Structures are given as C-alpha cells and as structure tokens.
Amino acid sequence: MLKFIFGLPASSKTYTVLDKIKKCAESGKQAVLLVPEQFSFESERAVLKGLGDQLSQSVAVMSFSRLCDEVGRNTGGIAAGTLTDAQKVVFMNRALLSVKESLTLWQRYCGIVSFAKTMLDTVGEFKINSVTADDLRLAAADLNSEKLKHKLNDAAIIYEAYDMLVGEKYIDPADELTRLYTKLSDYKYFENKAVFIDSFKGFTGQQFKIIDRILAQTDEVTVSLTNDPRLNAEFNVFTNIRAAAEKIRRIAARHAVKEDEPLCLFE
C-alpha cells in the first residue's frame, strides 16, 4: 500500500513517520527510512531516541548515496576507481578530441578546458535526470530548428564518447544511482521491508528510478511531502511537490500497488 503524508513545514510529518516506523519495528518488520544526505545523521539520532537500542536495529536509515554503498557491499561492489573532478575534466577533454571530426557545431571548442568543464556539467545534468544519449537523438529528430538539432546530436556524440572512455576503468559518481537501479533489478533489497521516504523537497530522474525499484519490490511505502491539498490553484508553491507525488502514484499504479487515503496534517 502506498501512503502519502502531506503537511506544511513543522506540522509533525517526520514525527508521524517515526511513529509509524516504531509500530512497524514493534511488529517485527524491517524498515528502511530514506532521507536526503544532509538529514541522515539527524534521522539516525531521531530513530535511536524514539525507538531505543533494540527496536532501532530493525531500521536502516539511508540516503541515496548510502543506499548505493549498502547495495554495492551486499552485491560485491564494482572493481573500479571513482573519478575525481580533475580526472573527469581530463577524460572529457580526451572524449572531445576523439570525436572532434564527428561534431557539427562544436569542433572548434574541442581542446578548450572551459568547454570540457561545461560539457561535464551538461552530461552530469543529463545523467541526474536519466536522459540518455539515445534520448537526445530522439529529441533532435523531432525538432525543426537545424541548429538545435545539431546541438543535441553533438551532445549525444560527446556523451557516449565520455562514457565509453570512463567506463573502461573508472566510475563516474554521476552514474552511481544508474548503477544502483541496474543492481536492484536482481538484488531485492527492499523485499519484505516497509519503506519510509521523508524530508525530500523533490526528486531527480535517477531518484525516481530508484523509487520505481522500491515499489517493484515492496507494497509498503510511505512518502512524506510538504504540501497543502487545500490550495486549489493550478500553480502555487507546492506545484513541484504535487508533480512528484503524481509521478510516484503513476509508478505505484504500474506495479499494481494500491494507494491508501493520504494523511493530511494541518494543525
């Protein structure tokens, strides 16, 4: 069952989540609390304080990066080094030079370090939002603007060349969640566990894919979001959060996970 907890800031959403986690632990079920990285230590303390030593052992407090590490340890990890920022620039520069003759608009920028950094940021954004090189080519095919079409095709060529060079020996940190998504297809980390998602202001494309894996493995998912359903305006301060909730609903429906009545906290 998918359940949302909606409320304004300081409306006891996290307290309500912790109370549900406690009841879950008391029933003997394992729980996972997924929070943003900056709240992981604070959440661990809250779980320990609220549940005590014994019950808190049934709860795994995770951020997305911690989840990558945990699943990596349990599945053997990956025998490759992680790129530093400086190494990423070097590899992007090599990628640009290797495909220079294949580019239409950006040939003259190949070999310029500032352009390599710009493309690193661009490719990083594509990865965070789960946009592949093939997605760029498909988008380009639908465009009328030749200049924009060439830009997307050039970006796709650079994206693939960079990934090919890096993938031989290294891991780009921007790929960690994509790798986690792949690992979770076989490794059922969330199976028979209750999952609680709290304190997020939104989710990236990669994070939505992990939520997809969560809902594929367990039908006990609680998501706490800052939202006020009483506001009926199409566009308001909660628009992005509502869009995230709707996307999670669609993911749940795809996995035949039913939704319980949302709990709305307005006091």
C-alpha positions as CSV (number, residue, x, y, z in Angstrom):
1,M,0.0,0.0,0.0
2,L,1.3,3.4,-0.9
3,K,0.5,6.1,1.6
4,F,1.3,9.8,1.4
5,I,1.6,12.1,4.4
6,F,1.0,15.7,3.5
7,G,1.5,18.8,5.7
8,L,3.0,22.2,6.0
9,P,6.5,22.7,7.4
10,A,6.7,22.0,11.2
11,S,3.4,20.0,11.0
12,S,4.9,16.9,12.6
13,K,5.3,14.9,9.4
14,T,8.6,13.5,10.5
15,Y,7.3,12.7,14.0
16,T,4.3,10.9,12.3
17,V,6.8,8.9,10.1
18,L,8.9,7.9,13.2
19,D,5.7,6.8,15.0
20,K,4.8,4.6,12.0
21,I,8.3,3.2,11.9
22,K,8.2,2.4,15.6
23,K,4.9,0.4,15.1
24,C,6.5,-1.3,12.2
25,A,9.5,-2.4,14.2
26,E,7.3,-3.5,17.1
27,S,5.5,-5.8,14.7
28,G,8.8,-7.4,13.8
29,K,9.1,-6.0,10.3
30,Q,12.3,-4.5,8.9
31,A,12.0,-0.8,7.9
32,V,14.1,1.5,5.6
33,L,14.0,5.3,6.2
34,L,15.2,7.1,3.1
35,V,16.1,10.7,3.7
36,P,18.3,13.4,2.0
37,E,22.0,13.1,2.7
38,Q,22.1,16.1,4.9
39,F,19.5,14.7,7.2
40,S,20.9,11.1,7.5
41,F,22.8,11.7,10.8
42,E,20.0,13.7,12.3
43,S,17.5,11.0,11.3
44,E,19.6,8.2,12.8
45,R,19.7,10.1,16.1
46,A,15.9,10.6,16.0
47,V,15.3,6.9,15.3
48,L,17.6,5.8,18.2
49,K,15.9,8.3,20.5
50,G,12.4,7.4,19.5
51,L,12.8,3.6,19.2
52,G,15.6,2.7,21.6
53,D,18.6,0.5,21.1
54,Q,16.7,-2.8,20.4
55,L,13.9,-1.6,18.1
56,S,16.2,0.8,16.2
57,Q,18.2,-2.2,15.0
58,S,15.3,-3.1,12.8
59,V,15.5,0.3,11.0
60,A,18.1,1.2,8.3
61,V,18.5,4.9,7.8
62,M,19.6,5.5,4.2
63,S,20.3,8.4,1.9
64,F,20.5,7.6,-1.8
65,S,24.3,7.6,-1.6
66,R,24.3,5.3,1.4
67,L,22.0,3.0,-0.4
68,C,24.5,2.8,-3.3
69,D,27.2,1.8,-0.8
70,E,25.0,-0.7,1.0
71,V,23.8,-2.5,-2.1
72,G,27.4,-2.3,-3.5
73,R,28.7,-4.1,-0.4
74,N,26.0,-6.7,-0.5
75,T,26.4,-7.5,-4.2
76,G,30.2,-7.4,-4.3
77,G,30.6,-3.8,-5.4
78,I,32.4,-2.8,-8.6
79,A,36.2,-3.2,-9.1
80,A,36.8,0.2,-10.5
81,G,38.1,3.5,-9.2
82,T,35.9,6.6,-8.7
83,L,36.9,9.6,-10.8
84,T,38.0,12.8,-9.1
85,D,36.8,16.2,-10.5
86,A,40.2,16.7,-12.1
87,Q,40.2,13.3,-13.8
88,K,36.7,13.9,-15.1
89,V,38.0,17.0,-16.9
90,V,40.9,15.1,-18.4
91,F,38.5,12.3,-19.7
92,M,36.1,14.8,-21.1
93,N,38.9,16.6,-22.9
94,R,40.0,13.3,-24.4
95,A,36.5,12.4,-25.4
96,L,36.0,15.7,-27.2
97,L,39.3,15.3,-29.1
98,S,38.4,11.7,-30.0
99,V,35.1,12.8,-31.7
100,K,36.1,16.2,-33.0
101,E,35.7,15.3,-36.6
102,S,32.2,13.9,-36.0
103,L,30.8,17.1,-34.4
104,T,28.9,19.7,-36.5
105,L,28.8,22.8,-34.3
106,W,31.4,22.3,-31.6
107,Q,34.5,21.2,-33.4
108,R,36.3,24.5,-32.7
109,Y,35.8,24.2,-28.9
110,C,37.5,20.8,-28.6
111,G,40.7,21.0,-26.6
112,I,39.5,24.1,-24.6
113,V,39.4,23.2,-20.9
114,S,36.5,25.5,-20.1
115,F,34.3,23.8,-22.8
116,A,35.3,20.4,-21.3
117,K,34.0,21.6,-17.9
118,T,30.8,22.9,-19.5
119,M,30.2,19.6,-21.2
120,L,30.9,17.8,-17.9
121,D,28.2,19.9,-16.2
122,T,25.8,19.2,-19.1
123,V,26.4,15.5,-19.2
124,G,26.0,15.4,-15.4
125,E,22.6,17.1,-15.7
126,F,21.5,14.6,-18.3
127,K,22.5,11.7,-16.0
128,I,20.8,13.1,-12.9
129,N,17.6,13.4,-14.9
130,S,18.0,10.0,-16.5
131,V,18.4,11.4,-20.0
132,T,20.5,9.1,-22.3
133,A,22.4,9.8,-25.5
134,D,19.6,8.0,-27.4
135,D,17.0,10.3,-25.7
136,L,18.9,13.3,-27.1
137,R,18.9,11.8,-30.6
138,L,15.2,11.1,-30.5
139,A,14.5,14.6,-29.3
140,A,16.7,16.0,-32.1
141,A,14.8,14.1,-34.7
142,D,11.5,15.9,-33.7
143,L,13.0,19.4,-33.9
144,N,12.5,21.9,-36.8
145,S,15.5,24.0,-35.8
146,E,18.6,22.7,-37.5
147,K,20.9,24.5,-35.1
148,L,19.2,23.0,-32.0
149,K,19.1,19.6,-33.8
150,H,22.9,19.7,-34.4
151,K,23.5,20.8,-30.7
152,L,21.6,17.8,-29.4
153,N,23.3,15.4,-31.8
154,D,26.7,16.8,-30.9
155,A,25.9,16.4,-27.2
156,A,24.8,12.8,-27.8
157,I,28.1,12.0,-29.5
158,I,30.2,13.6,-26.7
159,Y,28.1,12.0,-24.0
160,E,28.7,8.5,-25.5
161,A,32.4,9.1,-26.1
162,Y,32.9,10.3,-22.5
163,D,31.0,7.3,-21.0
164,M,33.0,4.9,-23.2
165,L,36.3,6.2,-22.1
166,V,35.4,6.4,-18.4
167,G,33.6,3.0,-18.3
168,E,36.8,1.1,-19.2
169,K,38.4,1.6,-15.8
170,Y,36.5,4.1,-13.7
171,I,33.1,5.0,-12.3
172,D,31.7,8.5,-12.8
173,P,30.0,9.5,-9.5
174,A,27.1,10.8,-11.6
175,D,26.4,7.2,-12.6
176,E,26.1,5.7,-9.1
177,L,22.3,5.8,-9.0
178,T,22.0,4.4,-12.5
179,R,24.2,1.5,-11.5
180,L,22.2,1.1,-8.3
181,Y,19.0,0.9,-10.5
182,T,20.6,-1.8,-12.5
183,K,21.7,-3.8,-9.5
184,L,18.3,-3.6,-7.9
185,S,16.8,-5.4,-10.8
186,D,18.2,-8.7,-9.4
187,Y,19.0,-7.8,-5.8
188,K,15.8,-7.5,-3.9
189,Y,17.0,-5.2,-1.1
190,F,13.5,-3.8,-0.3
191,E,11.6,-7.1,-0.4
192,N,9.6,-7.8,2.7
193,K,10.5,-4.4,4.1
194,A,8.5,-1.3,4.8
195,V,10.0,1.8,3.2
196,F,9.5,5.4,4.5
197,I,10.6,8.4,2.4
198,D,10.9,11.7,4.3
199,S,12.2,15.2,4.1
200,F,12.7,15.5,0.4
201,K,11.7,18.6,-1.5
202,G,11.6,16.8,-4.8
203,F,13.4,14.0,-6.7
204,T,15.7,13.8,-9.7
205,G,15.1,11.5,-12.6
206,Q,17.6,9.0,-11.2
207,Q,15.9,9.1,-7.8
208,F,12.5,8.4,-9.3
209,K,14.0,5.3,-11.0
210,I,15.1,4.0,-7.5
211,I,11.6,4.7,-6.2
212,D,10.4,2.6,-9.1
213,R,12.6,-0.3,-7.9
214,I,11.3,0.2,-4.4
215,L,7.7,0.0,-5.5
216,A,8.5,-3.0,-7.6
217,Q,9.9,-4.9,-4.6
218,T,7.5,-3.8,-1.7
219,D,4.0,-2.6,-1.5
220,E,4.5,-0.9,1.9
221,V,5.7,2.6,1.1
222,T,5.1,5.8,3.0
223,V,6.1,9.1,1.5
224,S,6.1,12.3,3.5
225,L,5.9,15.6,1.5
226,T,5.4,19.2,2.2
227,N,2.1,20.0,0.6
228,D,-1.3,21.6,1.3
229,P,-4.0,19.9,-0.8
230,R,-6.4,22.6,0.3
231,L,-4.8,25.0,-2.2
232,N,-6.7,24.6,-5.4
233,A,-4.7,26.9,-7.7
234,E,-3.0,25.2,-10.6
235,F,0.3,26.9,-9.9
236,N,1.4,27.5,-6.3
237,V,4.4,27.0,-4.0
238,F,3.6,23.3,-3.9
239,T,3.3,22.7,-7.6
240,N,6.6,20.8,-8.0
241,I,5.9,18.6,-4.9
242,R,2.5,17.8,-6.3
243,A,4.0,16.8,-9.6
244,A,6.4,14.5,-7.7
245,A,3.5,12.9,-5.8
246,E,1.6,12.3,-9.1
247,K,4.7,10.7,-10.6
248,I,5.1,8.4,-7.6
249,R,1.4,7.5,-8.0
250,R,1.9,6.5,-11.6
251,I,4.9,4.4,-10.7
252,A,2.8,2.6,-8.0
253,A,0.0,2.0,-10.4
254,R,2.4,0.5,-12.9
255,H,3.4,-2.0,-10.2
256,A,-0.2,-2.6,-9.1
257,V,0.5,-1.0,-5.7
258,K,-2.7,0.5,-4.3
259,E,-2.9,3.9,-2.6
260,D,-4.3,4.4,0.9
261,E,-6.1,7.6,1.8
262,P,-3.4,10.3,2.3
263,L,-2.9,11.6,5.8
264,C,-3.1,15.4,5.9
265,L,-1.5,17.3,8.8
266,F,-2.6,20.9,9.0
267,E,-2.5,21.7,12.7
